[in-house]
Every structure is written in C-alpha cells, then in structure tokens.
C-alpha cells in the first residue's frame, strides 16, 4: 500500500520526535550521571583535604607532645605523642586510597610519608637522647636543626598537596558547571524541537482530519447529487415517454389524414394540418433535447459510433426539415471532399445537426436560404450551417452553449435556449469542436468538426470495400 506524502511526513515526524525524546533522555541521564560523578569527586576532594588537615594537625599534636615531654618531663605528654604517632599512620593509609587516581598526588604522598617517617624517627631519637641525658639536650643540637628542616619540608609538601587538591576541586566544579549548562541547553533545545515536531505532526493530523471530513462531506454531497440526478433522469424519461406517445399519435394521424385528403382537399386548406405536424415535431424535438441534457448531466449519455454514409444521412435530414417545416424553407446542401463514410453515433449526430438547422431556420427570414455544407476530409468530418438571419453580438458568444442562454435580439422569437447546449454535449462525446462566426443583421455560420482516427479510416475503407463486393455479387 502506497503512503501519501502527508502520511510519510507524519511517520517521519513521529520517528524524529521519538529520536529527539530518546536523545533528551540520554542527555538527561548523562547529566545526572555527571552530576553524581562530580558530587563524588567533590566529596573525595573534600575528604582528601580533611585528611591532609588531620595529618597536619596530628603531626603538630605529636610535635607538641614531644616538646611537652622534653620541656616539662610530663609522661602524659609522652602518651599524647605516642597516640598521635599511631593516629598519623592510620590517616596516611586512609589518604592513599583517594589519591590513587592522581599520579602526581600519589608521588607527593609517598614523599610526605617518607618525610613523616623520617620526622618521627627524629622525634624518637630526640626523646631517646633526652631520656639518656636530660641535662645535655640543647635546642642547638644538630638533631633539632634537622628536625626543623624536616618540618619545613613537610609543611611545604602538605601545602602543595592542599593546593593541588583545591585546584582539582575548582577544575572539577568548573567542568561540572560547564557540562551541566551545556547539557541543560541541549535538553532545552531537544525539548523545544520535540514539541515543535509534535506540534507539526498534530497540525498535519488535524489537516488530514479536516480534509477527510471535507472529502466525506463532498462524497455525501456527490451521492445526494447523483441520487437527485438519477431521480431527475427518471422523471424526464417518464415525462418524455408519456408525452412522446400522444405526440407520435398526433404526428402519425396528421400524416395519414394529410395523405388521405391530399387528393380531395385543396393544398391551401391543408395548411393547418401541416402546422399540427410541425408543432408536434417541434414538441418531440424539445422532449428529446430535455432528455438528452438530463442524460448528459447524469453521465448516462453514451456515444456508440458506427459506420454512417454521410451524404445519404445529410439528405435525409434536409428532407425531414423540408417536409415538416411550415412555411416551406430552402435548404441548399453542398458536399465537399471524396470520402463517403464516417464513424459516428448516428443519433447524437442527428441531434447536433437538427438543432443547428432548426436554429438557422428559426432565426432567419422565411424567404432566405439556409446553406448546409458537408466537408469530408481524411482526418475529420466537418459540417457547416450558414444562415442569413438576425445574427448575434460577439459579447454573447461565450455564453452561447449554456442551457437556456439566448441572445438579446432573439427574445421575441419562440425558443427554449436548449438547442446549442445539446449540440455541445453531443459534440463533446465525439471529442469534436464547434466554431461560430456571426454578425448582427448579417447572419451566422456554425462549423462542426469531428475527428476521425487512422484506425477508424482503415475500418471505413474495409467496410466500404465489403459493401462494394456485396453490391457486385448482387448485380451478378
């Protein structure tokens, strides 16, 4: 099943919206993970700073305990010193684990541990010397100087550790903030794009729904119109049938009466009888036109072409008009071209030409001549009907083939305005064309052109050949 363009857009929009939602969710997850990782690193940095501070404080506490013991010979100060030394070792072990991920900090910690162990050895040596000879212990002793130098190195190293951790902490915070802001921007953009796509999909769905409703409304209207057209066609068919029957009886009876009275009654006295025939014929033609238009509007008017001998057809048509027209009119028939047959629908062609001839007779003076020309060309059959009647204004010609349309100068002449509409409907089924040339007070010329395909011409030639062969066989 082929998808419409809007269906593809809707499917693509939903897919894109789902992709954006997935991307936003992934970014949110990464953002949350990054925040958790940043918080973990901040806690770790704070823990490192706290341990370094505790090591520094413990080292200071050990130094104070050693000094208090040497200066005041207080055993409690010695105990304080020993407790600080034990605590110092534990804190160094705790500090090693967080610094394993930072090589430079781990290297500094190794150096710090070495210096602290060296300092503790110096502390222990000074305590041992004091315990052996308290009176000989002096602050100018080289051991004291070495201890002071070691203390300075430890302080510098601790300061480096603290500075490095503070720098790392600051970098982590800045990176965390930058990443957070960037991901928040991406989340906002993704959310806006998702909403925009969903809104676009909604607009497409709404438009499709409106179009479907319009299509359903149009379909219902077309169904109602079709039903009304069917009812109208049935009505016109019924009316036409009901009127044709008495009209046929009138025409037939009038013809029989005319034939029987022709040898008995003077021709002048049969004038009213001929008028009855002519009026009945006009009424029959009117019913035929109405029914033809109704069938055309309902789409039931069909074109069933067959091979027609054109000259005979046209002469019979002229004879019909000359017999039933009252008063008698002069119709001059002219044939041009060499071909004799054409592939046409005879009933539709009769409606076309009879309406054109009827209009030419109706809108011209009784003493004028109507010219009926048959032009047989290899690729088309043309008919030209020219009168010397009232003519029409060029501004009225575009509305000429509309039903009930009549010229301003034809209002006083009895007519319905359906003839040319029937001509156009029948001609469209033949894929033909009609041209008009008219001048007010001079006359009107209608030219009808019906195309003939090559296949039709080949079939016509074969049919004519068979007819000639059949005629030869009959003569033999």
Buried (B, 14 or more C-beta within 10 A) or exposed (E): EEEEEEEEBBEEBEEBBEBBBEBBEEBBEEBEEBBEEBEEBBEBBEBBBEBBEBBBBBBEBBBBBBBBBBEEEEEEBBEBBBBBBEBBBEBBEBBBEBBEEBEEBBEBBEBBBEBBEBBBEBBBEBBEBBEEEEEEBEEEEEBBEBBEEBBEBBBEBBEBBBEBBEEBBEEBBEEBEEBBEEBEEBBEEBBEBBEEBBEBBEEBEEEBEEEEEEEEEEEEEEEEEEEEBEEEBEEBBEBBEEBBEEBEEBBEBBBEBBEEBEEEEEEEEBEEBBEBBBBBBBBBBBBBBBBBBBBBBBEEBEBEBEBBEBEEBBBEBBEBBEBBBBEEBEBEBEBEEEBBBBBBBEBBBBBBBBBBBBBBBBBBEEEBBBBBBBBBBEEBBBBBBBBBBBBBEEEBBEEBBEBEBBBEBBEEEEBEBBBBBBBBBBBBBBEBBBEBBBEBEEBBBBBBBBEBEEEBBEBBEEBBEEBEEEEEEEEE
